Amino acid sequence: MNPAIYNLPTGYRGDTYGPIIFRFYNSSGSGINLSGVAGALQVREGQNLPILVQWLTTDNSMSITGNVVTLLPKSGSCMRMMPGNYSYDLQLISGSSIRTYVKGSLPIEGDITEI
């Protein structure tokens, strides 16, 4: 199965970003139980380029409860990438199974005010 495409809301360089909430349902409309699943979402300029920002269950910047994956807010100091359109994908890990559920872009706009 190919990942769904979802473009994240536009962020502003240097501003706090998030929270972002994903809800997962099966084809019958019932929530998919993701309890015990680990996750990672990485933002990069492109494939195999350095990670610019990431959310992980292992560092508690991402939480998974029931069928809900929450990306907790990232501080402005984590969101200092230059204006542009970045790529991401969300992988969920259960045992030895890794699945990419969602992919898309994260647009970042430049800020005017610098504090």
PAZAPA-4460 file (N, C-alpha, C; in steps of 0.05 Angstrom, whole numbers, plus 32768, in hexadecimal, padded with zeros to 4 digits):
% residues 115
    n_x    n_y    n_z   ca_x   ca_y   ca_z    c_x    c_y    c_z   seq   type   mol
   8011   7FE8   8000   8000   8000   8000   8012   8019   8000     1      M     A
   800B   802C   7FEF   801A   8045   7FEE   8011   8058   8004     2      N     A
   8023   8068   800E   801B   807B   8022   8007   8090   8017     3      P     A
   7FF6   8099   8029   7FE4   80AF   8022   7FF5   80C9   8020     4      A     A
   7FEB   80DB   8010   7FF9   80F5   800D   7FEA   810A   801D     5      I     A
   7FF8   8117   802F   7FEC   812D   803F   8002   8142   8043     6      Y     A
   7FFD   815A   8039   8010   8170   803C   800A   817E   8056     7      N     A
   801F   8180   8066   801D   818C   8081   8017   81AA   807F     8      L     A
   800B   81B5   8094   8006   81D2   8093   8020   81E2   8091     9      P     A
   801E   81F9   8085   8035   820A   8082   8040   8213   809D    10      T     A
   805B   8212   809F   8068   821C   80B7   8076   8236   80B1    11      G     A
   807D   8244   80C5   808C   825D   80C2   80A7   825A   80CF    12      Y     A
   80BC   8261   80C0   80D7   825E   80C9   80DA   826A   80E5    13      R     A
   80E4   825A   80F8   80EA   8264   8113   80D2   8264   8126    14      G     A
   80BA   825D   811C   80A2   825C   812D   809D   8240   8137    15      D     A
   8091   823E   814F   8088   8224   8159   8075   8217   8145    16      T     A
   8078   81FD   8141   8068   81EF   812D   805A   81D7   813A    17      Y     A
   8041   81D5   8136   8031   81BF   8141   801F   81C8   8157    18      G     A
   8010   81B5   8162   8010   8199   815D   8002   8191   8143    19      P     A
   8008   817A   8138   7FFC   816F   8120   7FF1   8154   8128    20      I     A
   7FD8   814F   8120   7FCA   8136   8128   7FC2   8126   810F    21      I     A
   7FCA   810D   810F   7FC1   80FA   80FA   7FAF   80E5   8107    22      F     A
   7F99   80DE   80F9   7F87   80C9   8103   7F86   80B4   80ED    23      R     A
   7F88   809B   80F5   7F89   8085   80E1   7F71   8073   80E4    24      F     A
   7F64   806E   80CD   7F4C   805D   80CB   7F50   8048   80B6    25      Y     A
   7F42   8031   80B9   7F42   801C   80A5   7F2D   8022   8090    26      N     A
   7F2A   8011   807C   7F17   8017   8066   7EFA   8016   806F    27      S     A
   7EF5   800A   8087   7ED9   8009   8092   7ED3   8022   80A2    28      S     A
   7EE7   8033   80A7   7EE3   804B   80B6   7EE9   8048   80D4    29      G     A
   7EF2   8031   80DC   7EFA   802C   80F8   7F16   8035   80FC    30      S     A
   7F1C   803F   8114   7F37   8048   811B   7F4A   8030   811C    31      G     A
   7F62   8034   8111   7F77   801F   8112   7F85   8022   812D    32      I     A
   7F86   800C   813C   7F93   800D   8156   7FB1   800C   8152    33      N     A
   7FBE   8022   815A   7FDB   8024   8157   7FE9   8022   8172    34      L     A
   7FDB   8019   8186   7FE8   8016   81A1   8001   8004   819F    35      S     A
   8016   800D   81AB   802F   7FFE   81AB   8040   8002   8192    36      G     A
   8037   8013   8180   8046   8018   8167   8059   8030   816C    37      V     A
   8071   802E   8161   8084   8045   8162   8082   8054   8148    38      A     A
   808B   806D   8148   8089   807D   812F   809F   8091   812C    39      G     A
   80A3   8099   8113   80B7   80AE   810C   80AD   80BD   80F4    40      A     A
   80B0   80D8   80F6   80AB   80E9   80DF   80C3   80FB   80DC    41      L     A
   80CF   80FB   80C4   80E7   810B   80BF   80E1   811E   80A8    42      Q     A
   80EC   8136   80AA   80E9   814B   8095   8105   814F   808A    43      V     A
   8106   814F   806F   8120   8153   8061   811B   8163   8048    44      R     A
   8130   816D   803C   812E   817B   8022   8129   8167   800C    45      E     A
   8131   814E   800F   812D   8139   7FFC   8138   811F   8007    46      G     A
   8134   810A   7FF8   813D   80F0   8000   815B   80EF   8005    47      Q     A
   8164   80E3   801B   8180   80DF   8023   818E   80F9   802A    48      N     A
   8180   810F   802D   818C   8128   8036   8189   8129   8055    49      L     A
   8197   813B   8062   8196   813D   807F   817A   8142   808A    50      P     A
   8174   8137   80A1   815B   813C   80AF   815B   8158   80B9    51      I     A
   8145   8167   80B4   8143   8183   80BD   8133   8185   80D7    52      L     A
   811F   8174   80D9   810E   8173   80F2   8101   8157   80F2    53      V     A
   80FD   814D   810A   80F1   8132   810C   80E0   8130   8125    54      Q     A
   80CD   811E   8124   80BC   8116   813B   80C0   80F8   813E    55      W     A
   80C4   80F0   8157   80C8   80D3   815D   80B9   80CC   8176    56      L     A
   80AF   80B3   8176   80A3   80A9   818F   80B9   80A4   81A4    57      T     A
   80D2   809E   819A   80E7   8098   81AD   80F1   80B0   81BD    58      T     A
   80EC   80C8   81B3   80F4   80E0   81C2   80DC   80EF   81CC    59      D     A
   80C4   80E3   81CA   80AB   80EE   81D4   80A2   8107   81C5    60      N     A
   80AD   810D   81AE   80A3   8124   819E   808B   811B   818D    61      S     A
   8086   8101   818C   806E   80F6   817F   8061   80E3   8192    62      M     A
   8046   80E5   8194   8037   80D2   81A4   8023   80C2   8193    63      S     A
   801F   80A9   819B   800C   8098   818D   7FF9   808C   81A2    64      I     A
   7FDF   8092   819E   7FCA   8088   81B0   7FB2   807F   819F    65      T     A
   7FAA   8066   81A2   7F94   805C   8192   7F9A   805E   8175    66      G     A
   7F89   806D   8166   7F8E   8071   8149   7F99   808D   8143    67      N     A
   7FA3   809B   8158   7FAC   80B7   8155   7FCB   80B9   8158    68      V     A
   7FD8   80C6   8145   7FF4   80CC   8146   7FF6   80EB   8149    69      V     A
   8003   80F4   815E   8005   8111   8163   8023   8119   8161    70      T     A
   8028   812D   8150   8042   813A   814F   8041   8151   8163    71      L     A
   8050   8150   8178   804F   8165   818C   805D   817E   8181    72      L     A
   8057   8195   818C   8063   81AE   8181   8081   81AE   8182    73      P     A
   808D   81B8   816D   80AA   81BD   816B   80AF   81DA   8170    74      K     A
   80C4   81E0   8180   80CA   81FC   8186   80D5   820A   816D    75      S     A
   80D4   8224   816E   80DD   8234   8157   80FB   822F   8151    76      G     A
   810B   8228   8166   8127   8223   8161   812B   8209   8150    77      S     A
   8117   81F7   8150   8119   81DF   813F   810F   81E4   8123    78      C     A
   8102   81FB   811F   80F5   8200   8105   8103   8217   80F6    79      M     A
   811E   8217   80F7   812D   822D   80EB   8136   8227   80CE    80      R     A
   8129   8214   80C1   8131   820E   80A5   8129   8226   8093    81      M     A
   8138   8228   807D   8133   823D   806A   8117   8239   805D    82      M     A
   810A   824F   8054   80F1   824C   8046   80F3   8239   802F    83      P     A
   80DF   8228   802C   80DF   8215   8016   80CA   8200   801A    84      G     A
   80CB   81EC   8009   80B8   81D6   800B   80C7   81BC   8011    85      N     A
   80C2   81B0   8027   80D2   8199   8031   80C0   8180   802F    86      Y     A
   80CD   8169   802F   80BF   814F   802D   80C0   8141   8048    87      S     A
   80AB   8131   804D   80AA   8121   8066   809C   8107   8060    88      Y     A
   80A0   80F4   8071   808E   80DD   8072   808C   80D3   808F    89      D     A
   8077   80C5   8094   8071   80BA   80AF   8072   809C   80AE    90      L     A
   8084   8090   80BD   8087   8073   80BF   807E   806A   80DA    91      Q     A
   806F   8054   80DB   8067   8048   80F4   8073   802C   80F5    92      L     A
   807E   8025   810C   808D   800C   8110   807F   7FFB   8125    93      I     A
   8079   7FE2   811D   806D   7FCF   812F   807E   7FB5   812D    94      S     A
   808D   7FAF   8142   809F   7F98   8140   80B4   7F9C   812A    95      G     A
   80B5   7F89   8117   80C8   7F8C   8101   80BB   7F98   80E8    96      S     A
   80A1   7F9F   80EB   8093   7FAB   80D4   8094   7FC9   80D4    97      S     A
   809D   7FD5   80BE   809E   7FF2   80BB   808C   7FF9   80A3    98      I     A
   807A   800D   80A8   8068   8015   8093   8067   8033   8091    99      R     A
   8069   803E   8079   8066   805A   8074   8049   8060   806E   100      T     A
   803B   806E   8080   801F   8073   807E   8018   808D   806E   101      Y     A
   8029   80A2   8072   8023   80BC   8067   803D   80C9   805E   102      V     A
   803B   80D8   8048   8051   80E8   803E   8046   8102   8033   103      K     A
   8058   8115   802F   8050   812E   8023   8065   8144   8027   104      G     A
   805B   815C   8027   806E   8173   8029   8068   8183   8042   105      S     A
   807C   8192   804A   807A   81A5   8060   8084   81C0   8055   106      L     A
   8072   81D2   804E   807C   81EC   8044   8084   81FE   805C   107      P     A
   809A   820C   8059   80A3   821F   806D   80A5   823A   8060   108      I     A
   8098   824E   806C   809A   8269   8062   80AE   8279   8073   109      E     A
   80BA   828D   8066   80CD   829E   8074   80BF   82B1   8087   110      G     A
   80CC   82B8   809C   80C1   82CB   80AF   80CD   82E6   80AB   111      D     A
   80BF   82FA   80B3   80C9   8315   80B1   80D6   831E   80CB   112      I     A
   80C9   8319   80E1   80D3   8321   80FB   80E6   830D   8106   113      T     A
   80FD   8315   810F   8111   8304   811C   8114   830D   8139   114      E     A
   8110   82F9   814B   8113   82FF   8167   812A   82F0   8172   115      I     A
***
